[in-house]
Amino acid sequence: MTPAGKPTPAVSGAADTAASATVGAAPDLASAEREKLDAAIGDVHIGARTWAHLTLAQRGRLFERLHATTAAAAEEWADVAAVSKGLGPEHPLRGEEWLSGPYATLVALDAYRDTLRALAQGVSPLERIRTDAAPGGRLRAHVFPLNTMDSLLLSGYTGEVWFQPDVTVADARSTAGLAQREPERSGGVGLVLGAGNVTSIPVLDVLYELIAHNRVVLLKVNPTQDALVPVYERALAPLIEPGFLRIVRGGGPAGAYLTGHDGIAHVHITGAAPTFDAIVWGTGPDAARRRRDGRPQLTKPITAELGGVSPVIVVPGEWSAADLRFQAEHIVTMRLQNSGHNCIAGQVVLLAADWPQRDAFLAALRTAYAHAPARSVWYPRSDEKLGAAASQYPGATRHGDGTRLLVEIAPGEDATALEATEYFAPVLGVISLPGNGQEFLDTAVAHANQRLAGTLGANVLIDPRTQAALGDGFERAIADLRYGAISINSWTAFAFLTPTLTWGGYPGGTLEDVGSGIGVVHNALLLDRVERSVTRGPFRPFPRSIGRILRTRSLSKGSILPKPPWFVDARTGAVVSEGFTRYRMDGNLARLASPLLQAFRA
């Protein structure tokens, strides 16, 4: 159990086995391969000296160049990623690869550039950000939206960073900037063991190492991303040319060699808790002995993002048939985006057993789950994970083309496997809990905190009338959720895509009990002592959101989109996602006309 009282996820899949039993010992690695890796480490050591001499203004201009080279590679990036996942040219879900690849990278580059510009002018990145109080003596910074276009394109969506208790406004402003407050102090060379599921993750992890910690980077890509390496090399050429970055391929033996290399000062991994444990402690009897003695085999610092079993808490209220259908589609998106191969895929739906509309909602959920577009279950070993879930829950039903499993836990049935195993595949579970209103919400929060593995992300769906009726009790319940990202009427993937928010497990992970990881990434404002990020979205889409917009006289209270383009059943999601990315490439407003028109046909 983690310090927060949570089980560590039993299974994940975002990273390959990056280390063998003994760090640094890679007997299967050919001498020629070792020499290549040694040379790459030598290159970035030279680059580290150059990086330390760059001023903040020069670093800001470097990120402008990165934006240009990433934009130039964006179309190929999205195409190669889609093909690698079995999404053909006309597949309706190709837009996922535009949003989760080049779009996520472009908006992050812009956000880091803005932070570097502020610091170069002697201004705290938090200086112009609105802050107020959050429950529990916490400071909260409202970090999204920060410009007019974000307010328009993603109207109704907001993002907050909550600091750890007792952090003051003065503290937060004075420490914002992290390592860029002393840009001349080198953090050495960091090793990034890249994720294998989402194509922007390795790049975003590289950028955070460079900016937050002043560490130049050796990136070892996951074998599932090998096809992207030429694209990465073109997109990141401004980092590669001066030696700030080297990209290498390889499996477990290469990862083991690199994690134990004397030239590496720090390791960061996005992926699996078992892989993390293999890196830190080794495997087999020796690992057990090291744990017992408190002597890890890895003797350098490590940070990690390791996934978990994400809840979707459905707070009961009086919903229309359209509400039931839309939120069912919302949950299906949380599970099936990227074919379920996401560390933040919604896996366990927590429903109120006493909700009068429970049966109607479940019917809508089954329909949406069955009718979402067909796609390949492409991540390695996914068939094994689906088979394991089917064996654990023989009463589960298969949907779609048979590659989606819906597990509705019956009264008295053991939900332990569903709650403790991150399947990383299309497995969606439903658990019913007693109560209504605040009683149910408090019960669901306690259940998520105590029973579900990991602390990476939690989702809460609640209609505006019910939320208003709960008042402060609702915000207190949100504060009680021990998760690094919490999304209210949105999905935690929105927190991942928003660079000014932080991304990582709830504080408290350790080498001995890592949970969903140690540390955060993204965090483009470079904030210190953060606890979590909270996103809020519109419960109803356009045009059903108009009434709330008119009542509040604020676009921030409702969406202008009939359906977000990341929904798996959005008919025009592919073209809208591509259009939004192309706008981010060059800022040409004319590029938005067609995708916005298409968005209204979603």
Long-range contacts (C-beta under 8 A, 24 or more apart in sequence): 1-513, 2-455, 2-508, 2-509, 2-510, 2-513, 2-514, 2-515, 3-508, 3-509, 3-510, 3-513, 4-449, 4-455, 4-482, 4-506, 4-508, 4-515, 5-449, 5-450, 5-482, 6-449, 6-450, 6-452, 6-453, 6-454, 6-455, 6-482, 6-515, 7-419, 7-420, 7-451, 7-452, 7-453, 7-454, 8-273, 8-453, 8-454, 8-513, 8-514, 8-515, 9-272, 9-273, 9-306, 9-307, 9-308, 9-309, 9-420, 9-421, 9-422, 9-453, 9-454, 9-515, 9-516, 10-420, 10-421, 10-422, 10-453, 11-272, 11-274, 11-385, 11-421, 11-422, 11-423, 11-424, 12-271, 12-272, 12-273, 12-274, 12-275, 12-306, 12-307, 12-343, 12-422, 12-424, 13-196, 13-197, 13-271, 13-272, 13-341, 13-379, 13-380, 13-381, 13-382, 13-385, 13-422, 13-424, 14-195, 14-196, 14-197, 14-198, 14-201, 14-270, 14-271, 14-272, 14-307, 14-341, 14-343, 14-424, 15-193, 15-194, 15-195, 15-196, 15-222, 15-269, 15-270, 15-271, 15-272, 15-275, 16-196, 16-222, 16-223, 16-224, 16-251, 16-252, 16-255, 16-271, 16-275, 17-251, 17-252, 17-255, 17-275, 17-278, 18-193, 18-220, 18-252, 18-255, 18-256, 18-259, 18-269, 18-271, 18-275, 18-278, 18-279, 19-252, 19-255, 19-256, 19-259, 19-275, 19-278, 19-279, 20-252, 20-253, 20-255, 20-256, 20-278, 20-283, 21-278, 21-282, 21-283, 21-284, 21-286, 21-287, 22-256, 22-260, 22-282, 22-286, 22-297, 23-256, 23-259, 23-260, 23-279, 23-282, 23-297, 23-298, 24-256, 24-257, 24-259, 24-260, 24-261, 25-256, 25-257, 25-260, 26-253, 26-254, 26-256, 26-257, 27-253, 28-253, 29-253, 29-254, 29-257, 33-250, 33-254, 34-257, 36-248, 37-248, 37-250, 37-254, 37-257, 37-258, 37-261, 38-261, 38-263, 40-218, 40-246, 40-248, 41-189, 41-218, 41-246, 41-258, 41-261, 41-263, 41-264, 42-263, 43-243, 43-246, 44-189, 44-216, 44-217, 44-218, 44-243, 44-244, 44-245, 44-246, 45-189, 45-216, 45-263, 46-243, 47-216, 47-242, 47-243, 47-244, 47-245, 48-186, 48-188, 48-189, 48-215, 48-216, 48-243, 48-244, 49-186, 50-242, 50-243, 50-244, 51-186, 51-210, 51-214, 51-216, 51-242, 51-244, 52-183, 52-184, 52-185, 52-186, 52-214, 53-184, 54-183, 55-120, 55-183, 56-116, 56-119, 56-120, 56-180, 56-183, 57-116, 57-117, 57-120, 59-116, 59-180, 59-183, 59-211, 60-113, 60-116, 60-117, 60-120, 62-238, 62-239, 63-109, 63-112, 63-113, 63-116, 64-113, 65-238, 66-109, 66-235, 66-236, 66-238, 66-239, 67-106, 67-109, 67-110, 67-113, 69-234, 69-235, 69-236, 69-237, 69-238, 70-102, 70-105, 70-106, 70-109, 70-235, 70-236, 71-102, 71-106, 71-584, 71-585, 71-586, 72-234, 72-235, 73-102, 73-231, 73-234, 73-235, 74-98, 74-101, 74-102, 74-106, 74-235, 74-581, 74-582, 74-585, 76-231, 76-234, 77-101, 77-102, 77-199, 77-228, 77-231, 77-235, 78-102, 78-578, 78-581, 80-227, 80-228, 80-231, 81-199, 81-228, 83-227, 84-224, 84-225, 84-227, 84-228, 84-378, 85-338, 85-339, 85-375, 85-376, 85-378, 86-375, 86-376, 86-378, 87-375, 91-373, 91-375, 91-574, 92-373, 92-571, 92-573, 92-574, 93-373, 93-375, 93-568, 93-573, 93-574, 94-574, 94-578, 95-565, 95-566, 95-570, 95-573, 95-574, 95-575, 95-576, 95-577, 95-578, 96-337, 96-338, 96-566, 96-573, 96-577, 97-199, 98-574, 98-577, 98-578, 98-580, 98-581, 99-497, 99-565, 99-566, 99-577, 99-580, 99-581, 100-198, 100-199, 100-200, 100-338, 100-497, 101-198, 101-199, 101-200, 102-200, 102-235, 102-581, 102-584, 102-585, 103-497, 103-577, 103-580, 103-581, 103-584, 104-200, 104-204, 104-496, 104-497, 104-499, 105-200, 105-203, 105-204, 105-235, 106-581, 106-584, 106-585, 107-497, 107-498, 107-499, 107-584, 108-200, 108-204, 108-207, 108-499, 108-522, 108-524, 109-207, 110-499, 110-584, 111-499, 111-500, 111-524, 111-525, 112-207, 112-211, 112-499, 112-524, 114-524, 115-177, 115-180, 115-211, 115-524, 115-525, 115-526, 116-180, 116-211, 119-177, 119-180, 119-181, 124-173, 124-174, 124-176, 124-177, 125-176, 125-177, 125-525, 125-526, 125-527, 126-172, 126-173, 126-176, 126-525, 126-527, 127-173, 129-525, 131-169, 131-172, 134-160, 134-162, 134-475, 134-479, 135-472, 135-475, 135-476, 135-478, 135-479, 136-165, 136-479, 137-165, 137-166, 138-162, 138-163, 138-164, 138-165, 138-167, 138-479, 138-531, 139-163, 139-167, 139-168, 139-169, 139-172, 140-534, 141-172, 141-525, 141-527, 143-498, 143-500, 143-501, 143-525, 144-498, 144-500, 144-501, 144-535, 146-500, 151-555, 151-556, 152-555, 152-560, 153-580, 153-592, 155-538, 155-555, 155-556, 155-558, 155-559, 155-560, 155-561, 156-537, 156-538, 156-545, 156-555, 156-556, 156-557, 156-558, 156-559, 156-560, 157-490, 157-494, 157-535, 157-536, 157-537, 157-538, 157-559, 158-535, 158-536, 158-556, 159-494, 159-495, 159-498, 159-500, 159-501, 159-533, 159-534, 159-535, 159-536, 160-533, 160-534, 160-535, 160-536, 161-500, 161-501, 161-502, 161-525, 161-527, 161-530, 161-532, 161-533, 162-530, 162-531, 162-532, 162-533, 162-534, 163-527, 163-529, 163-530, 163-531, 164-507, 164-529, 164-530, 164-531, 165-531, 167-529, 171-529, 172-527, 172-528, 172-529, 175-527, 175-528, 175-529, 176-525, 176-526, 176-527, 176-528, 177-526, 178-211, 178-212, 178-213, 178-526, 178-527, 178-528, 179-211, 179-212, 179-213, 179-214, 179-526, 180-211, 180-212, 180-214, 180-526, 182-214, 183-214, 185-214, 186-214, 186-215, 187-213, 187-214, 187-215, 187-265, 187-266, 188-215, 188-216, 188-265, 188-266, 189-215, 189-216, 189-217, 189-218, 189-263, 189-264, 189-265, 189-266, 190-215, 190-216, 190-217, 190-218, 190-264, 190-265, 190-266, 190-267, 190-268, 191-217, 191-218, 191-220, 191-258, 191-259, 191-261, 191-264, 191-266, 191-267, 191-268, 192-217, 192-218, 192-219, 192-220, 192-268, 192-269, 193-220, 193-222, 193-255, 193-259, 193-267, 193-268, 193-269, 193-270, 193-271, 193-275, 194-219, 194-220, 194-221, 194-222, 194-225, 194-270, 195-222, 195-270, 195-271, 195-343, 196-222, 196-223, 196-224, 196-225, 196-271, 196-379, 197-224, 197-338, 197-341, 197-342, 197-343, 197-379, 197-424, 198-338, 198-342, 199-225, 199-228, 201-270, 202-232, 202-270, 203-232, 203-235, 203-236, 204-499, 204-521, 204-522, 205-268, 205-270, 205-521, 206-236, 206-239, 206-245, 208-521, 208-522, 208-523, 209-266, 209-268, 210-239, 210-244, 210-245, 211-526, 212-521, 212-523, 212-526, 213-266, 215-265, 215-266, 216-243, 216-244, 216-245, 217-244, 217-245, 217-246, 218-245, 218-246, 218-248, 218-258, 218-264, 219-245, 219-246, 219-247, 219-248, 220-248, 220-249, 220-250, 220-254, 220-255, 220-258, 221-247, 221-248, 221-249, 222-271, 223-249, 223-250, 223-251, 224-379, 224-380, 255-279, 259-298, 260-298, 264-300, 265-300, 265-301, 266-300, 266-301, 266-302, 266-303, 267-298, 267-300, 267-301, 267-302, 267-303, 268-302, 268-303, 268-304, 268-519, 268-521, 269-302, 269-303, 269-304, 269-305, 269-306, 270-304, 270-305, 270-306, 270-343, 271-304, 271-305, 271-306, 271-307, 272-306, 272-307, 273-306, 273-307, 273-514, 273-515, 276-302, 276-304, 276-306, 276-514, 276-517, 277-514, 280-511, 280-514, 281-511, 291-512, 294-512, 296-511, 302-511, 302-518, 303-517, 303-518, 303-519, 304-509, 304-514, 304-517, 304-518, 304-519, 305-343, 305-456, 305-503, 305-504, 305-505, 305-516, 305-517, 305-521, 306-343, 306-454, 306-456, 306-505, 306-514, 306-515, 306-516, 306-517, 307-343, 307-344, 307-422, 307-424, 307-454, 307-456, 307-516, 308-343, 308-422, 308-452, 308-453, 308-454, 308-455, 308-456, 308-457, 308-505, 308-515, 308-516, 309-347, 309-348, 309-418, 309-419, 309-420, 309-421, 309-422, 309-452, 309-453, 309-454, 310-334, 310-344, 310-345, 310-346, 310-347, 310-348, 310-452, 310-454, 310-456, 310-457, 310-458, 310-459, 310-492, 311-346, 311-347, 311-348, 311-349, 311-350, 311-444, 311-447, 311-448, 311-452, 311-458, 311-459, 312-346, 312-348, 312-349, 312-350, 312-459, 312-460, 312-461, 313-350, 313-441, 313-444, 313-445, 313-448, 313-458, 313-459, 313-460, 313-461, 314-349, 314-350, 314-351, 314-352, 314-355, 314-361, 314-461, 315-352, 315-440, 315-441, 315-444, 315-460, 315-461, 315-462, 315-463, 315-466, 315-467, 316-352, 316-354, 316-355, 316-356, 316-357, 316-358, 316-436, 316-437, 316-440, 316-466, 317-462, 317-463, 317-465, 317-466, 318-357, 318-463, 318-465, 318-466, 319-357, 319-361, 319-463, 321-360, 322-540, 322-544, 323-463, 323-539, 323-540, 324-357, 324-360, 324-361, 324-364, 325-364, 325-368, 326-540, 326-541, 326-563, 327-361, 327-364, 327-461, 327-539, 328-361, 328-364, 328-365, 328-367, 328-368, 329-368, 329-563, 329-567, 329-568, 329-569, 330-461, 330-491, 330-567, 331-365, 331-368, 331-428, 331-461, 332-365, 332-368, 332-369, 332-372, 332-428, 332-568, 332-569, 333-491, 333-566, 333-567, 333-568, 333-569, 334-459, 334-491, 334-493, 335-369, 335-426, 335-427, 335-428, 336-369, 336-372, 336-404, 336-426, 336-568, 337-493, 337-566, 337-568, 339-375, 339-376, 339-377, 339-378, 339-379, 339-382, 339-425, 339-426, 340-377, 340-382, 340-423, 340-424, 340-425, 340-426, 340-427, 341-378, 341-379, 341-382, 341-424, 341-425, 342-424, 342-493, 343-422, 343-424, 343-456, 344-456, 344-457, 344-485, 344-491, 344-492, 344-493, 344-496, 345-424, 346-428, 346-459, 346-491, 347-418, 347-422, 347-423, 347-427, 347-428, 347-429, 348-418, 348-419, 348-429, 348-430, 348-431, 348-452, 349-428, 349-429, 349-430, 349-431, 350-431, 350-433, 350-444, 350-447, 350-448, 351-430, 351-431, 351-432, 351-433, 352-432, 352-433, 352-434, 352-435, 352-436, 352-440, 353-432, 353-433, 353-434, 353-435, 354-434, 354-435, 354-436, 354-440, 355-436, 355-440, 358-432, 362-408, 362-430, 365-406, 365-430, 366-397, 366-399, 366-406, 368-569, 369-399, 369-400, 369-404, 369-406, 369-428, 370-399, 370-400, 370-404, 371-400, 371-569, 372-400, 372-404, 372-568, 372-569, 373-568, 373-569, 374-400, 374-401, 377-403, 377-425, 377-426, 379-424, 379-425, 382-424, 382-425, 385-423, 385-424, 385-425, 385-427, 386-423, 386-425, 386-426, 386-427, 388-421, 388-423, 389-417, 389-418, 389-421, 389-423, 389-425, 389-427, 392-417, 392-418, 393-417, 393-418, 400-426, 404-428, 406-430, 415-451, 419-451, 419-452, 419-453, 420-452, 420-453, 421-453, 422-453, 422-454, 437-466, 437-469, 437-470, 438-470, 438-473, 438-474, 438-477, 441-470, 441-473, 441-474, 441-477, 442-477, 442-480, 445-477, 445-480, 445-481, 446-480, 448-481, 448-483, 449-480, 449-481, 449-482, 454-505, 454-515, 454-516, 455-482, 455-483, 455-484, 455-505, 455-506, 455-508, 455-509, 455-515, 455-516, 456-483, 456-484, 456-485, 456-492, 456-504, 456-505, 456-516, 456-517, 457-483, 457-484, 457-485, 457-486, 457-487, 457-492, 457-495, 458-483, 458-485, 458-486, 458-487, 458-492, 459-486, 459-487, 459-488, 459-490, 459-491, 459-492, 460-486, 460-487, 460-488, 460-489, 461-488, 461-489, 461-539, 462-488, 462-489, 462-539, 463-539, 464-539, 464-548, 478-534, 482-506, 482-508, 483-532, 484-516, 484-520, 484-532, 484-533, 485-532, 485-533, 485-534, 485-535, 486-532, 486-533, 486-534, 486-535, 487-534, 487-535, 487-536, 487-537, 488-534, 488-535, 488-536, 488-537, 489-536, 489-537, 489-538, 489-539, 490-535, 490-536, 490-537, 491-566, 492-535, 493-566, 494-535, 494-537, 495-533, 495-535, 496-522, 498-522, 498-533, 498-535, 499-524, 500-524, 500-525, 501-533, 501-535, 502-527, 502-530, 502-532, 502-533, 503-533, 506-531, 506-532, 507-531, 542-600, 561-599, 561-600, 561-602, 562-599, 562-600, 562-602, 563-599, 563-602, 565-599, 565-602, 567-602, 570-602, 571-601, 571-602, 572-598, 572-599, 572-601, 572-602, 573-602, 576-602
